[in-house]
Amino acid sequence: MNWQLRKCEKCGIYTLNKANCTACGGNVRIPHPAKFSPDDKYLKYRMAAKRSQ
């Protein structure tokens, strides 16, 4: 699935620009959560990354 909508990490504005925010120039990321699967083979890596933040 191809997500086009991005959200700025600094100001929280939604944009279609993939590089940076058009308002403040901050980094943008995909605001949607990852798809859940009960037999996810990468679950332990994501949980470890989440705990280390």
C-alpha positions in Angstrom: 0.0 0.0 0.0 1.3 3.4 -0.9 0.8 6.2 1.6 1.1 9.7 0.3 0.1 11.7 3.3 3.0 12.7 5.6 3.1 14.5 9.0 5.7 17.0 10.2 7.5 15.9 13.4 8.1 19.5 14.5 4.8 21.4 13.9 2.4 18.5 13.2 1.1 19.8 9.8 0.1 17.2 7.2 1.7 17.5 3.8 2.2 15.5 0.6 5.8 16.5 0.3 8.1 13.5 1.0 11.3 15.4 1.8 10.5 18.0 4.4 7.7 20.2 5.8 6.6 23.1 3.6 5.8 25.3 6.6 8.8 24.9 8.9 11.2 22.7 7.0 11.1 19.8 9.6 11.3 16.1 8.9 8.2 14.4 7.8 7.1 10.8 8.5 4.1 8.5 7.7 1.5 9.0 10.4 -0.2 5.7 9.9 0.6 2.7 12.1 2.1 -0.5 10.6 -0.3 -3.2 9.6 -0.8 -5.8 12.4 -0.3 -9.5 11.9 -0.5 -12.1 14.6 2.3 -14.1 13.0 4.7 -11.1 12.6 8.3 -12.4 12.3 9.7 -8.9 13.2 7.7 -8.3 16.4 10.6 -8.8 18.7 12.8 -6.3 16.8 10.1 -3.6 16.8 9.4 -4.1 20.6 13.1 -3.9 21.3 13.4 -0.7 19.3 10.4 0.8 21.1 11.8 0.0 24.5 15.1 1.6 23.7 13.6 4.9 22.8 
